[in-house]
């Protein structure tokens, strides 16, 4: 993949981004994200080729993840913040700190593959859940990129999974 400029992953890191990100981790902000932005953002994100959200310029690096449903096989799409680790993308199954894992996590575990839309580029990925040691090592960097994760982690007793998404290149088995 032709990596987007590094600035693309850290766009919107000013005062506006900090305000939006802090607000989204509050109970009211979480409700708005869950009930309003989660419905609007995928439409805006898709229409803009992965460049815009309801906050206009995304305040976090965002991707669209499409995974086959584990029961139906039909594609299911969710919009997620991500952390870049080399060429790989890391996504967190936080469900905003809810008691249950998000549905996409179960689908991703079952399929082991997905399609990603990032900054206008769509490509297939293989997915692997991080083992506890790898998650422990990467968690500080993930929370610097996605600060809300600290709040979501405090809200739940469950172990929040992190997935490594690795691009399937031409000729790779996938």
N, C-alpha and C positions, 0 to 999 in steps of 0.2 A: 504494500500500500504506500502510495506517496503520502508520507506523513503530513498532516496539516501543520502549519507553522506552530511552534511551541506556544505562541501568544494565543492561539485559538483555544487551547486547553485552559488558559488562565484569564481569558477575556472577562471583563466585568469585575475585576477584583478591587474596585474602588469602594467608596463609602456607600454607594447605592447597592452594590452587591452584598456588602456586609449587612446592611439594613434588611434587605430582602431575605437573606439567608438566616439571620437571627429571627426575624418575624416568622418565617416558615416553620421554625422549630417550637414556637409557642403553641399552646392548645388551640387558639383561634386560627393561627396560621396553618397548623396541621389540618384543621377542619377545612379551611379554604383550599388547601392543596388537594386533600382527599376528595372533596365533593365538587369543586369548581375547576381548579387548574388541571386536575387529572383528566377531565373531560375535554377542556378547551385545548390544552397544550398539545396533545397528539395531532389534532387537526391543524393547528398553526405550524407545528414542527414539520409535519409531512408536506404541507403546502409550501413551506419555505425551504424545502430540501435539507432540513435539519439545522437551520440557522437561527430560527426565532422561536420564542415561546410567549406565554401571556405576560412575561416581564419584559417583553420586546427582545433585548439582547439577553441570552441566558446568563444567569449569575453563577452558574456552575457548568462544567463541561457536561453536555447532554448527548445521549444517544437514544435511538429507538431500537428495541430488541424484539424481534419476531421469532417466536418459538412455536413448533407444532403442539397443539393441546395433547396431553397424555391420554385422554379418553377419546377425543374426536379426531385427532390428527389435523384439525383445522388450524390455520395460523392464528396466533394470539400475539398482539403487539402491546408493548408497554414502553413508556418513556422513563429513562433512568439517568441519574447522574453517574458519572464514571470517573475513575482515576486511571491515568495512563502509567503503565509500568513497562518501560521499553516500548516494544511494538504492540504489546498486549494491552487490553482494556480490562479493568477490574470493576465489577458491579457488585453492589451490596444488597442482599435480600433483607432489608431493614423493616419494610412495611411501616415505616415511620414509628417504629417502636411498639407496634401492636402485638398482642399475645400470640398471634398465629403467623406462620410463614406466609409470604405472598404466594398466590397461585403460580406466578411465573417461575418461581423457584422449583416447584414440583415438576412443572413442565420441562424446565431446563435439565433437571436431574434425569428425567426419563429420556429425553431426546439426546442430550449430550452435544447438541448442535443448535445453531440459530442463524439468523440473518441480522445484521446490524446496519443502521443508517447513521452515519456520523458526518456532519458538515457537508452534506450533499453527496456523499459516497455510500453506496450500498454494497455489502460484501458478506460472504458466509464466514462463520466462525465455528470453532469447536470450543466447548465449554468444559472447564474442570473446576470443581469446588476446591478451594485452598485447604490444605491440611492445617491443623491448629498452629504449628510452628511458623509456617509461611504467613498465615493470617496475623499472628502476633508480631512478626517482623514488619509487615507492611501496614498494619493498622494505623500507626502514627502518621504516615504519609497520606493514607486515605482520608483520615480526619482533618488533615490540613487542607486537602482539596475539597472535601465535603464536610464542613464543620458540623452540620446538623446531626451527623452520625453519633457524636458524643451524647447528644440529648436522646436520640432514639435508643442508644445502647442502655442508658439509665432507665428508660421507660419499660423495659422488658426483662424477663428472667430467662428468655430463650437465648440460645447461642445463635447469633446473627451470622449467616453464611456469606462468604465472599466468593465470587466466581471469577476465574481468569478466562477471558475470551481471546482466543488466538485466531488470527485470520487464516483461513484456508486459502493457500496460494494455488495457482494453476499447477496441476501435477501432484498436489498433496492429496493424500487419502483423506476422505472426509465423509 
